[in-house]
């Protein structure tokens, strides 16, 4: 059996992924799987990130757009580094 992914990315256009394991810690080299085509890549987690929370796949500045499922899900209200935690402290989603 192969290694289980740490992070799922839904669409090739996405710039954030979702943590799918418990207890992800800073410094972990994550196995990231793109569900659209089952490709994968590696990314180092820059923070402890809870399951279900998002991770930046690139560096973001305030005002940048987050893309998930190939669609605009919100705007960054703070910065995030590649591999960093993306949540309500730095992203205002269109859901609330």
NUBA-432221 format. One record per residue: x, y, z of N, C-alpha, C in turn; residue in one letter. Coordinates in pm, 1 decimal. Example, Ala and Ser with C-alpha at 12.3 -4.5 7.8 and 13.67 -1.06 7.14 Angstrom:
2
<atom n_x="1319.0" n_y="-569.0" n_z="780.0" ca_x="1230.0" ca_y="-450.0" ca_z="780.0" c_x="1320.0" c_y="-330.0" c_z="780.0" torlum="A"/>
<atom n_x="1285.0" n_y="-225.0" n_z="708.0" ca_x="1367.0" ca_y="-106.0" ca_z="714.0" c_x="1290.0" c_y="3.0" c_z="787.0" torlum="S"/>
This chain:
96
<atom n_x="85.0" n_y="-118.7" n_z="0.0" ca_x="0.0" ca_y="0.0" ca_z="0.0" c_x="88.9" c_y="124.1" c_z="0.0" torlum="X"/>
<atom n_x="52.9" n_y="223.8" n_z="-80.0" ca_x="133.2" ca_y="345.2" ca_z="-91.0" c_x="113.3" c_y="440.1" c_z="26.7" torlum="X"/>
<atom n_x="187.7" n_y="544.2" n_z="23.3" ca_x="180.3" ca_y="647.3" ca_z="126.4" c_x="46.5" c_y="721.4" c_z="116.9" torlum="X"/>
<atom n_x="-9.7" n_y="753.6" n_z="231.0" ca_x="-135.5" ca_y="829.6" ca_z="232.1" c_x="-106.7" c_y="978.4" c_z="214.2" torlum="X"/>
<atom n_x="-188.4" n_y="1048.4" n_z="137.3" ca_x="-164.8" ca_y="1192.5" ca_z="120.2" c_x="-192.5" c_y="1270.4" c_z="248.4" torlum="X"/>
<atom n_x="-120.3" n_y="1380.6" n_z="262.8" ca_x="-143.0" ca_y="1475.4" ca_z="372.0" c_x="-239.4" c_y="1585.1" c_z="328.3" torlum="X"/>
<atom n_x="-237.4" n_y="1614.3" n_z="198.2" ca_x="-308.8" ca_y="1730.1" ca_z="144.9" c_x="-377.6" c_y="1691.6" c_z="14.8" torlum="X"/>
<atom n_x="-501.8" n_y="1735.2" n_z="-2.0" ca_x="-573.5" ca_y="1714.3" ca_z="-127.7" c_x="-596.9" c_y="1847.7" c_z="-196.6" torlum="X"/>
<atom n_x="-572.7" n_y="1848.5" n_z="-327.0" ca_x="-598.9" ca_y="1963.4" ca_z="-413.2" c_x="-699.0" c_y="1913.8" c_z="-516.9" torlum="X"/>
<atom n_x="-809.1" n_y="1984.5" n_z="-535.4" ca_x="-917.5" ca_y="1932.5" ca_z="-618.8" c_x="-897.3" c_y="1955.2" c_z="-767.9" torlum="X"/>
<atom n_x="-840.2" n_y="2068.8" n_z="-803.7" ca_x="-835.9" ca_y="2111.1" ca_z="-943.3" c_x="-696.8" c_y="2166.4" c_z="-972.8" torlum="X"/>
<atom n_x="-647.1" n_y="2145.7" n_z="-1094.4" ca_x="-514.7" ca_y="2196.2" ca_z="-1132.8" c_x="-504.2" c_y="2348.4" c_z="-1115.6" torlum="X"/>
<atom n_x="-617.4" n_y="2417.6" n_z="-1125.5" ca_x="-616.6" ca_y="2564.0" ca_z="-1113.5" c_x="-610.1" c_y="2610.9" c_z="-968.0" torlum="X"/>
<atom n_x="-631.0" n_y="2521.2" n_z="-872.4" ca_x="-638.1" ca_y="2561.0" ca_z="-731.4" c_x="-504.1" c_y="2612.3" c_z="-680.0" torlum="X"/>
<atom n_x="-510.7" n_y="2709.7" n_z="-590.4" ca_x="-388.3" ca_y="2758.8" ca_z="-526.0" c_x="-389.7" c_y="2736.6" c_z="-375.4" torlum="X"/>
<atom n_x="-490.8" n_y="2663.3" n_z="-326.2" ca_x="-494.0" ca_y="2615.9" ca_z="-187.9" c_x="-534.6" c_y="2468.6" c_z="-189.9" torlum="X"/>
<atom n_x="-487.4" n_y="2395.4" n_z="-88.5" ca_x="-525.7" ca_y="2255.7" ca_z="-71.6" c_x="-581.6" c_y="2236.6" c_z="68.1" torlum="X"/>
<atom n_x="-635.0" n_y="2116.9" n_z="95.7" ca_x="-698.3" ca_y="2088.2" ca_z="225.0" c_x="-624.4" c_y="1974.1" c_z="295.1" torlum="X"/>
<atom n_x="-591.7" n_y="1997.4" n_z="422.9" ca_x="-525.2" ca_y="1896.4" ca_z="505.1" c_x="-622.4" c_y="1781.4" c_z="532.7" torlum="X"/>
<atom n_x="-577.1" n_y="1657.4" n_z="509.2" ca_x="-664.6" ca_y="1540.9" ca_z="526.2" c_x="-610.7" c_y="1441.3" c_z="628.9" torlum="X"/>
<atom n_x="-517.4" n_y="1485.5" n_z="713.0" ca_x="-470.1" ca_y="1400.6" ca_z="822.7" c_x="-477.0" c_y="1479.2" c_z="952.9" torlum="X"/>
<atom n_x="-485.1" n_y="1408.6" n_z="1064.0" ca_x="-479.8" ca_y="1470.7" ca_z="1196.3" c_x="-334.1" c_y="1499.6" c_z="1232.4" torlum="X"/>
<atom n_x="-313.3" n_y="1608.2" n_z="1305.4" ca_x="-183.2" ca_y="1632.5" ca_z="1366.2" c_x="-71.7" c_y="1670.7" c_z="1271.4" torlum="X"/>
<atom n_x="-103.5" n_y="1742.1" n_z="1162.8" ca_x="1.9" ca_y="1788.1" ca_z="1071.3" c_x="85.9" c_y="1894.7" c_z="1140.8" torlum="X"/>
<atom n_x="216.0" n_y="1875.5" n_z="1142.9" ca_x="303.9" ca_y="1969.3" ca_z="1212.4" c_x="397.0" c_y="2041.8" c_z="1116.5" torlum="X"/>
<atom n_x="440.8" n_y="2159.6" n_z="1160.4" ca_x="535.3" ca_y="2240.0" ca_z="1082.9" c_x="658.6" c_y="2157.2" c_z="1050.0" torlum="X"/>
<atom n_x="707.5" n_y="2171.9" n_z="926.5" ca_x="826.8" ca_y="2100.5" ca_z="884.2" c_x="798.0" c_y="1967.6" c_z="815.8" torlum="X"/>
<atom n_x="672.0" n_y="1922.2" n_z="821.1" ca_x="635.1" ca_y="1796.5" ca_z="754.5" c_x="640.7" c_y="1813.5" c_z="603.1" torlum="X"/>
<atom n_x="707.7" n_y="1720.7" n_z="535.8" ca_x="703.9" ca_y="1720.4" ca_z="390.0" c_x="574.8" c_y="1647.5" c_z="350.6" torlum="X"/>
<atom n_x="478.5" n_y="1724.2" n_z="303.0" ca_x="346.9" ca_y="1668.8" ca_z="271.7" c_x="344.4" c_y="1605.8" c_z="133.6" torlum="X"/>
<atom n_x="275.6" n_y="1491.7" n_z="124.6" ca_x="241.0" ca_y="1435.0" ca_z="-5.4" c_x="107.2" c_y="1498.4" c_z="-43.2" torlum="X"/>
<atom n_x="105.8" n_y="1570.6" n_z="-154.3" ca_x="-11.7" ca_y="1643.9" ca_z="-199.6" c_x="-64.0" c_y="1577.3" c_z="-326.0" torlum="X"/>
<atom n_x="-192.0" n_y="1542.5" n_z="-327.3" ca_x="-251.8" ca_y="1474.7" ca_z="-442.4" c_x="-356.5" c_y="1564.2" c_z="-507.0" torlum="X"/>
<atom n_x="-347.0" n_y="1579.0" n_z="-639.5" ca_x="-445.1" ca_y="1655.0" ca_z="-717.2" c_x="-551.6" c_y="1555.8" c_z="-763.3" torlum="X"/>
<atom n_x="-672.2" n_y="1566.8" n_z="-709.1" ca_x="-775.8" ca_y="1466.5" ca_z="-737.4" c_x="-823.9" c_y="1471.1" c_z="-882.4" torlum="X"/>
<atom n_x="-809.2" n_y="1586.6" n_z="-947.9" ca_x="-852.8" ca_y="1599.9" ca_z="-1087.4" c_x="-786.4" c_y="1496.5" c_z="-1178.3" torlum="X"/>
<atom n_x="-655.7" n_y="1474.7" n_z="-1157.9" ca_x="-584.0" ca_y="1381.6" ca_z="-1246.9" c_x="-495.0" c_y="1283.1" c_z="-1170.9" torlum="X"/>
<atom n_x="-508.7" n_y="1281.2" n_z="-1037.8" ca_x="-433.1" ca_y="1190.7" ca_z="-951.3" c_x="-282.2" c_y="1213.2" c_z="-956.7" torlum="X"/>
<atom n_x="-240.4" n_y="1332.0" n_z="-1000.7" ca_x="-98.0" ca_y="1365.6" ca_z="-995.4" c_x="-63.3" c_y="1401.5" c_z="-850.8" torlum="X"/>
<atom n_x="65.7" n_y="1409.8" n_z="-821.8" ca_x="104.1" ca_y="1447.7" ca_z="-686.0" c_x="229.8" c_y="1533.1" c_z="-687.9" torlum="X"/>
<atom n_x="251.9" n_y="1600.9" n_z="-576.2" ca_x="370.7" ca_y="1683.0" ca_z="-558.7" c_x="400.3" c_y="1691.5" c_z="-409.7" torlum="X"/>
<atom n_x="514.6" n_y="1745.6" n_z="-375.0" ca_x="556.4" ca_y="1759.2" ca_z="-235.1" c_x="557.9" c_y="1906.9" c_z="-196.6" torlum="X"/>
<atom n_x="523.5" n_y="1932.0" n_z="-71.6" ca_x="524.3" ca_y="2068.6" ca_z="-19.2" c_x="549.7" c_y="2058.7" c_z="130.4" torlum="X"/>
<atom n_x="635.5" n_y="2145.4" n_z="183.2" ca_x="665.1" ca_y="2144.3" ca_z="326.4" c_x="567.5" c_y="2233.9" c_z="400.9" torlum="X"/>
<atom n_x="505.5" n_y="2179.3" n_z="504.8" ca_x="414.4" ca_y="2257.7" ca_z="589.5" c_x="495.3" c_y="2358.8" c_z="669.4" torlum="X"/>
<atom n_x="453.0" n_y="2485.1" n_z="668.2" ca_x="523.5" ca_y="2591.8" ca_z="739.5" c_x="465.4" c_y="2618.3" c_z="877.8" torlum="X"/>
<atom n_x="358.2" n_y="2545.7" n_z="912.4" ca_x="291.8" ca_y="2565.3" ca_z="1041.3" c_x="222.8" c_y="2435.0" c_z="1080.5" torlum="X"/>
<atom n_x="181.5" n_y="2425.1" n_z="1206.5" ca_x="93.1" ca_y="2316.2" ca_z="1248.8" c_x="-44.3" c_y="2351.3" c_z="1193.4" torlum="X"/>
<atom n_x="-103.0" n_y="2262.0" n_z="1117.0" ca_x="-229.2" ca_y="2293.6" ca_z="1048.9" c_x="-331.8" c_y="2184.9" c_z="1078.7" torlum="X"/>
<atom n_x="-447.8" n_y="2223.3" n_z="1134.1" ca_x="-549.6" ca_y="2123.5" ca_z="1169.1" c_x="-612.9" c_y="2058.3" c_z="1046.2" torlum="X"/>
<atom n_x="-662.3" n_y="1937.6" n_z="1064.7" ca_x="-732.6" ca_y="1866.4" ca_z="959.3" c_x="-851.8" c_y="1951.5" c_z="912.2" torlum="X"/>
<atom n_x="-874.4" n_y="1952.0" n_z="781.5" ca_x="-984.8" ca_y="2028.7" ca_z="724.4" c_x="-951.2" c_y="2173.2" c_z="692.3" torlum="X"/>
<atom n_x="-835.2" n_y="2221.0" n_z="739.2" ca_x="-795.0" ca_y="2358.7" ca_z="711.0" c_x="-715.5" c_y="2363.5" c_z="580.9" torlum="X"/>
<atom n_x="-704.0" n_y="2482.2" n_z="524.4" ca_x="-638.0" ca_y="2500.4" ca_z="396.0" c_x="-489.9" c_y="2535.0" c_z="411.5" torlum="X"/>
<atom n_x="-414.8" n_y="2502.1" n_z="305.7" ca_x="-271.9" ca_y="2531.6" ca_z="297.3" c_x="-246.8" c_y="2608.8" c_z="168.3" torlum="X"/>
<atom n_x="-163.6" n_y="2711.8" n_z="176.8" ca_x="-126.4" ca_y="2790.9" ca_z="59.5" c_x="-31.3" c_y="2711.1" c_z="-29.0" torlum="X"/>
<atom n_x="-61.0" n_y="2705.5" n_z="-158.0" ca_x="27.2" ca_y="2637.0" ca_z="-253.5" c_x="124.9" c_y="2733.9" c_z="-318.8" torlum="X"/>
<atom n_x="113.4" n_y="2860.9" n_z="-283.0" ca_x="203.4" ca_y="2965.6" ca_z="-332.4" c_x="205.2" c_y="3074.7" c_z="-226.7" torlum="X"/>
<atom n_x="291.4" n_y="3173.2" n_z="-243.0" ca_x="290.2" ca_y="3289.0" ca_z="-153.6" c_x="172.6" c_y="3378.7" c_z="-189.8" torlum="X"/>
<atom n_x="104.7" n_y="3430.7" n_z="-89.2" ca_x="-8.8" ca_y="3520.6" ca_z="-110.1" c_x="12.7" c_y="3652.4" c_z="-36.8" torlum="X"/>
<atom n_x="-36.6" n_y="3759.3" n_z="-97.6" ca_x="-38.8" ca_y="3890.2" ca_z="-33.3" c_x="-184.0" c_y="3929.8" c_z="-9.5" torlum="X"/>
<atom n_x="-204.4" n_y="4025.1" n_z="78.3" ca_x="-338.6" ca_y="4078.0" ca_z="103.3" c_x="-400.5" c_y="4122.1" c_z="-29.5" torlum="X"/>
<atom n_x="-525.5" n_y="4082.4" n_z="-53.3" ca_x="-594.8" ca_y="4118.1" ca_z="-176.3" c_x="-592.8" c_y="4008.6" c_z="-281.9" torlum="X"/>
<atom n_x="-503.6" n_y="3909.4" n_z="-265.7" ca_x="-499.3" ca_y="3798.6" ca_z="-360.6" c_x="-625.5" c_y="3712.3" c_z="-349.4" torlum="X"/>
<atom n_x="-653.2" n_y="3636.7" n_z="-453.8" ca_x="-772.2" ca_y="3551.5" ca_z="-460.6" c_x="-735.2" c_y="3406.1" c_z="-433.1" torlum="X"/>
<atom n_x="-814.7" n_y="3340.1" n_z="-349.3" ca_x="-797.9" ca_y="3196.7" ca_z="-324.2" c_x="-883.4" c_y="3119.0" c_z="-423.7" torlum="X"/>
<atom n_x="-824.5" n_y="3017.0" n_z="-485.7" ca_x="-895.0" ca_y="2932.8" ca_z="-582.8" c_x="-902.6" c_y="2790.6" c_z="-527.2" torlum="X"/>
<atom n_x="-1025.4" n_y="2738.0" n_z="-518.1" ca_x="-1049.6" ca_y="2600.1" ca_z="-474.2" c_x="-1162.2" c_y="2545.1" c_z="-560.7" torlum="X"/>
<atom n_x="-1153.5" n_y="2418.6" n_z="-597.3" ca_x="-1247.5" ca_y="2356.9" ca_z="-692.6" c_x="-1247.1" c_y="2434.0" c_z="-824.4" torlum="X"/>
<atom n_x="-1133.5" n_y="2501.3" n_z="-855.9" ca_x="-1122.9" ca_y="2578.3" ca_z="-978.5" c_x="-1200.0" c_y="2708.8" c_z="-976.0" torlum="X"/>
<atom n_x="-1251.1" n_y="2749.1" n_z="-858.5" ca_x="-1332.5" ca_y="2870.7" ca_z="-848.4" c_x="-1280.5" c_y="2963.6" c_z="-739.5" torlum="X"/>
<atom n_x="-1309.7" n_y="3091.3" n_z="-755.6" ca_x="-1275.5" ca_y="3194.2" ca_z="-657.5" c_x="-1357.8" c_y="3168.5" c_z="-531.3" torlum="X"/>
<atom n_x="-1289.5" n_y="3139.8" n_z="-418.1" ca_x="-1362.4" ca_y="3116.2" ca_z="-293.0" c_x="-1348.5" c_y="3231.8" c_z="-195.0" torlum="X"/>
<atom n_x="-1264.6" n_y="3331.0" n_z="-227.3" ca_x="-1250.2" ca_y="3443.5" ca_z="-136.4" c_x="-1121.3" c_y="3519.6" c_z="-158.2" torlum="X"/>
<atom n_x="-1105.0" n_y="3621.7" n_z="-75.2" ca_x="-989.0" ca_y="3710.9" ca_z="-84.4" c_x="-903.5" c_y="3701.4" c_z="41.4" torlum="X"/>
<atom n_x="-772.5" n_y="3711.6" n_z="20.7" ca_x="-681.0" ca_y="3715.3" ca_z="134.0" c_x="-689.1" c_y="3851.7" c_z="202.1" torlum="X"/>
<atom n_x="-705.7" n_y="3848.9" n_z="333.8" ca_x="-707.4" ca_y="3971.7" ca_z="414.3" c_x="-575.3" c_y="3985.6" c_z="489.7" torlum="X"/>
<atom n_x="-487.8" n_y="3891.0" n_z="467.6" ca_x="-352.9" ca_y="3893.2" ca_z="523.0" c_x="-265.1" c_y="3808.4" c_z="432.9" torlum="X"/>
<atom n_x="-137.2" n_y="3805.9" n_z="459.3" ca_x="-47.2" ca_y="3728.3" ca_z="374.4" c_x="-41.6" c_y="3582.5" c_z="419.5" torlum="X"/>
<atom n_x="7.2" n_y="3498.6" n_z="331.2" ca_x="32.3" ca_y="3357.6" ca_z="363.2" c_x="151.1" c_y="3313.2" c_z="280.0" torlum="X"/>
<atom n_x="242.4" n_y="3238.5" n_z="342.8" ca_x="356.0" ca_y="3187.6" ca_z="267.2" c_x="322.2" c_y="3051.0" c_z="210.6" torlum="X"/>
<atom n_x="393.4" n_y="3013.4" n_z="106.2" ca_x="376.3" ca_y="2880.8" ca_z="46.0" c_x="395.8" c_y="2775.7" c_z="154.6" torlum="X"/>
<atom n_x="296.3" n_y="2685.8" n_z="168.4" ca_x="301.2" ca_y="2584.5" ca_z="273.8" c_x="241.6" c_y="2631.2" c_z="404.9" torlum="X"/>
<atom n_x="193.6" n_y="2756.4" n_z="407.3" ca_x="139.3" ca_y="2814.4" ca_z="529.9" c_x="-9.0" c_y="2786.9" c_z="549.5" torlum="X"/>
<atom n_x="-54.4" n_y="2815.3" n_z="670.7" ca_x="-193.0" ca_y="2793.4" ca_z="711.9" c_x="-282.8" c_y="2901.7" c_z="651.0" torlum="X"/>
<atom n_x="-390.3" n_y="2859.4" n_z="587.8" ca_x="-489.1" ca_y="2951.7" ca_z="531.3" c_x="-620.4" c_y="2926.1" c_z="603.9" torlum="X"/>
<atom n_x="-668.0" n_y="3027.7" n_z="676.4" ca_x="-793.6" ca_y="3013.0" ca_z="750.7" c_x="-851.3" c_y="3152.3" c_z="773.4" torlum="X"/>
<atom n_x="-941.7" n_y="3165.3" n_z="868.2" ca_x="-1012.8" ca_y="3292.0" ca_z="887.8" c_x="-921.5" c_y="3407.9" c_z="927.4" torlum="X"/>
<atom n_x="-801.6" n_y="3379.4" n_z="978.0" ca_x="-709.8" ca_y="3488.0" ca_z="1014.8" c_x="-650.7" c_y="3558.2" c_z="893.1" torlum="X"/>
<atom n_x="-649.8" n_y="3492.1" n_z="776.8" ca_x="-590.8" ca_y="3556.1" ca_z="658.6" c_x="-674.8" c_y="3540.8" c_z="532.0" torlum="X"/>
<atom n_x="-791.3" n_y="3476.8" n_z="541.4" ca_x="-876.8" ca_y="3459.8" ca_z="424.6" c_x="-1022.7" c_y="3489.3" c_z="461.2" torlum="X"/>
<atom n_x="-1084.7" n_y="3574.9" n_z="382.0" ca_x="-1227.7" ca_y="3601.0" ca_z="398.6" c_x="-1296.9" c_y="3529.5" c_z="284.6" torlum="X"/>
<atom n_x="-1365.9" n_y="3420.0" n_z="317.2" ca_x="-1431.6" ca_y="3342.6" ca_z="212.3" c_x="-1565.0" c_y="3406.3" c_z="179.4" torlum="X"/>
<atom n_x="-1620.7" n_y="3365.1" n_z="69.0" ca_x="-1747.9" ca_y="3420.2" ca_z="22.8" c_x="-1866.4" c_y="3357.7" c_z="96.6" torlum="X"/>
<atom n_x="-1837.1" n_y="3260.9" n_z="184.9" ca_x="-1945.9" ca_y="3196.7" ca_z="260.8" c_x="-1988.1" c_y="3280.4" c_z="380.5" torlum="X"/>
<atom n_x="-1897.9" n_y="3364.5" n_z="433.0" ca_x="-1932.9" ca_y="3448.1" ca_z="547.7" c_x="-1855.2" c_y="3577.6" c_z="544.2" torlum="X"/>
